[in-house]
Amino acid sequence: MTIRTPLGRVRGHGSAKSGTMHFWHQRLSALVLLPLTLWFVWAIVGHVGAPHADVLIFLANPLNAIGIAMFVIAGLFHMLLGVKVVIEDYIHNEGTKVALLVLVHFAVLAIAVTCLVSVLRIIV
C-alpha cells in the first residue's frame, strides 16, 4: 500500500519536486540575514540623531555600502520566498494566484532596484 497519487507513481517523483530547495533557500537566507540584521541595527542605532552628512559619509564607505546592498538583497529574497508560500497555499483561484505572484516578483524587483540605485548614487 502506498500513499502516492496515481499520477505521482507514473511520473516517479513527489508532489512538486521543489519543496526541499525552497526550504534550504529560506533557511540559508535567514542565516545570512542574521549577522546582516545585527550589523544594520548597530549602524542605525549608531547614527540616530547624527547629521545628514555623517550618515552619507558612513554610507559612502564601500564596506558599508556593500553591507547595505547585501542586507537589501537577502531581505527581499527571504521576503519573496515567504510571500510566495503564503500566496501558493492560501489563494485557490489559479488566475489570481498567478497575477499575485507576478505582482510580488515585480514589486520585489522594483524595491531592489530602487534601493541599490540609491546606494550607488551615494557612493558615486
C-alpha positions in Angstrom: 0.0 0.0 0.0 1.3 3.4 -0.9 0.2 7.0 -0.2 1.4 8.3 -3.5 -1.1 9.5 -6.0 -1.5 7.6 -9.3 0.0 10.4 -11.2 2.9 10.6 -8.8 3.6 6.9 -9.3 3.5 7.2 -13.1 5.8 10.2 -13.1 8.1 8.9 -10.5 8.6 11.9 -8.3 6.9 13.7 -5.5 4.3 16.4 -5.3 6.2 19.3 -6.8 9.9 18.4 -6.6 10.9 21.8 -5.4 10.0 21.8 -1.7 13.4 20.9 -0.4 15.2 23.5 -2.5 12.7 26.2 -1.3 13.2 25.0 2.3 17.0 25.4 2.1 16.8 28.7 0.3 14.7 30.1 3.1 16.9 28.7 5.8 20.1 29.9 4.2 18.7 33.4 3.5 17.7 33.6 7.2 21.2 32.5 8.2 22.7 35.2 6.0 20.2 37.8 7.4 21.2 37.1 11.0 24.6 38.9 11.0 23.5 41.4 8.4 20.5 42.5 10.6 22.7 42.8 13.7 25.1 45.0 11.7 22.2 47.0 10.2 20.7 47.7 13.6 24.1 48.6 15.0 24.6 51.0 12.1 21.2 52.6 12.5 21.4 53.0 16.3 24.9 54.4 15.9 23.6 57.2 13.6 20.4 58.1 15.4 20.4 61.9 15.7 23.6 62.2 13.6 23.8 64.9 11.0 22.9 64.0 7.4 26.5 64.5 6.3 27.7 61.9 8.8 25.2 59.3 7.5 26.3 60.0 3.9 29.9 59.6 4.9 29.1 56.3 6.6 27.2 55.0 3.5 29.9 56.2 1.2 32.3 53.7 2.7 32.4 50.8 0.2 32.2 48.1 3.0 29.1 49.8 4.5 27.5 50.2 1.0 28.2 46.5 0.3 26.6 45.6 3.7 23.5 47.7 2.9 23.2 46.1 -0.5 23.6 42.6 0.8 21.0 43.3 3.5 18.5 44.6 1.0 19.1 41.7 -1.5 19.0 39.0 1.2 16.0 40.5 2.9 14.0 40.9 -0.3 14.9 37.4 -1.4 13.8 36.0 2.0 10.6 38.0 1.9 9.8 36.8 -1.6 10.2 33.2 -0.6 7.8 33.7 2.3 5.2 35.6 0.4 5.2 33.1 -2.4 4.4 30.3 0.0 1.5 32.3 1.5 0.1 33.0 -2.0 0.5 29.4 -3.2 -1.0 28.0 0.0 -3.9 30.3 0.6 -5.0 31.6 -2.9 -7.0 29.0 -4.6 -8.1 30.8 -7.8 -5.4 30.0 -10.3 -5.7 33.3 -12.2 -5.5 35.3 -9.0 -2.6 33.2 -7.8 -0.6 33.8 -11.0 -1.4 37.5 -11.0 -0.3 38.0 -7.4 2.9 36.0 -7.9 3.8 38.2 -10.9 2.9 41.3 -8.9 5.1 40.3 -6.0 8.0 39.5 -8.2 7.8 42.9 -9.9 7.4 44.7 -6.6 10.5 43.0 -5.2 12.4 43.8 -8.3 11.3 47.5 -8.2 12.2 47.8 -4.5 15.6 46.1 -5.1 16.5 48.4 -8.0 15.4 51.5 -6.1 17.4 50.6 -3.0 20.5 49.6 -5.0 20.4 52.7 -7.2 20.1 54.8 -4.1 23.2 53.3 -2.5 25.1 53.6 -5.8 24.2 57.3 -6.0 25.6 57.9 -2.5 28.9 56.1 -3.4 29.5 57.8 -6.7 
